[in-house]
Amino acid sequence: MIVSALLLAAVACPQGDAPYLGEPIRYERTDTTDPVARLAARIAAKATTLARDERFGLLPALLDELDAPRETQALVFSKTSFQNALISPRNPRAIYFGDDVYVGSVPGSKVFELTGVDPEQGPIFYTLTDEADGPRIVRRDAECLRCHALGWTDEWPGVLVRSVHPDPDGTPVMRLGSTVTTHESPFAQRWGGWYVTGTHGEARHLGNVALDAEDDVALDVERGANVVDLSERCAIERHLTPHSDLVALMVLEHQTRAHDLIAQASYRARLALHRQAATDEALGAAQGAAISDATRSRLKEIADELLQYLLFRHEPTLPAPIAGTSDFAVRFAERGPRDRAGRSLRELDLGTRLFRWPVSYVIQGESFRRLPAPVLDIVLLRMLRILQGRSGLRAYGHLEPEQRRAVLEILADTLPWLPSEWRAAVGR
């Protein structure tokens, strides 16, 4: 794909010996097809323009182009961005997300932080700058991977939601710890440094509050509980909506880690297969030799780690029913796709768990479909057996028989590319 000078070539990554650089992954390649790269191509070809809103500049048009609904808005006031000088509890950064894209926007800044999830290369990081002669999109490997390819993302390029202990101006107090939160995280550890609008009964989290100047040890979680109005906490009028919806935040946490684990499965599988090919060549084995026992064992390990997350094996029970303050829950569930019985993996529970059906909707995306065939085959075979109740009864005991059957039917109807065994399993 040719994007001209609008989308600059990736700056060399600082981690010169990182396993994702060079063969076989070549993360640095510039022919990605993620949503941001596609937008840059449309702008360069003059196939689209970003209209300027009188109040919010390019943001509304940018979200529309990237299909990142404004009801996904989540507000983070911790200084955990390269734009820290502009971020504070009074002026939080807004995060928006779509199925394969993330957008960061700070009021008062002309720079947008963008992440597009490429089907093969995983999360790719960019900025869009609102310049006098038009928007300028630049890939930012060198800057962004300093934080987005560390231990927080298992040393691979990734996106994440962090919970910190912010001081009064939003600076994380790192001696008190920092946590990457996912659907597996205890409710009580989530959202330090974030605003959270919604109700959650007697349950408590770390959001909506900063450390007291005279007590920099513990956050006052009572002051941050069941908040439905942010107007006295920040300049909410500077944002597209008055919400930082609790349910949107929980979906964001789930989705970011799912994207990372799918990308990691792709990276690790390609490395394993590449190493076997190199070994085969050194030993004089025929090109395309069968996968060795050692490589197959490695692929099974990769598949199992991914399956545990996609099937919500370690999701804790919600400590109380939850509800957001916006229409995010309704709009998200409407996005489908649905099976012939009208069911969707995007249906929410919000009483005892996040989703009604304990299989991630992210597997309906292109990144999952384009996993390397040897590991995708293992994932699909293992998942089918689990959903049929033929294996995994102990490890996946949280999947009730009715749920297994429903999920089988939803996947058989909504993923036409699945092997024929899936449709046969439900009599399709």
Summary of the structure (lengths in Angstrom):
residues: 428
radius of gyration: 22.1
end to end distance: 38.8
largest distance: 70.8
contacts: 1391
relative contact order: 0.11
helix: 36%
strand: 14%
